[in-house]
Amino acid sequence: MMQAEINGTTLNYQLDGPEYGETVVLSNSLASDLNMWKYQAPALVDAGYRVLRYDNRGHGQSAAPAGPYSLELLTGDALALMDHLELEKVHFCGLSLGGMVGQTLGAFHGDRLISLTLCATGSYMSLPDSEWEERVGAARGNGMEILAEGTLDRWFTEAGRKLLAEDVAEVRKSIVNTSVEGYSGCVEAIRIMDLREAIRGISVPTLIVVGAEDQGTPVSLSEFMHKRIATSSLKVITDAAHFVNMEQSEVFNTALIQFLGGNKA
């Protein structure tokens, strides 16, 4: 892994695959890190793509400057990293928070994208402010450990937690190790987000993917985005919750690689 001093912070990233392949950028969810893409990176490299994974500001091994953050700031990080690595145009794929960054890129910086994949995300979160405040307050008072079990229950189906016990344990570790400051800063970015009108401006080919049993960003949010993004297609994957890319990795990878293959630069 490598680090870049950009946009007033330090971002941790990993670059794999052929130097001259089209680049797929993978952006992580709230309270996770770039390892959440462990099943996608090798498959994409095998398909001939260069893969850039990075830890969003405040997550993984990236720095966690004082918040609050905004989606504009997080999107600026992604663009600055692309500039740092001299990547003019990329395929961008983000899950949850990463998908919100993706929507912002698509709506306002579509000239930097070949395609866009939005996974388990939404353009607006109707969670009451009190619930966000409760989660942040719990993390600040007791550390991220206190949020781990509830988060895992939302991210995986019951069957998935049993079948993927080792993976779930790794994801749990990434939640616990997330900076409280970084988590709180990104929660604020999500809390004030409203991209419902902005996403009408997305014109690049877009794949929207969601797990049928996703509690945090349910299918209805993906259906809403699909209706507003004229260039989008929607895939609902059964037997999966929020971490659809991990819980149904083979189905997810097939859909992603087929989509990318049909939308080359």
Summary of the structure (lengths in Angstrom):
residues: 265
radius of gyration: 16.7
end to end distance: 27.0
largest distance: 48.2
contacts: 983
relative contact order: 0.17
helix: 47%
strand: 18%
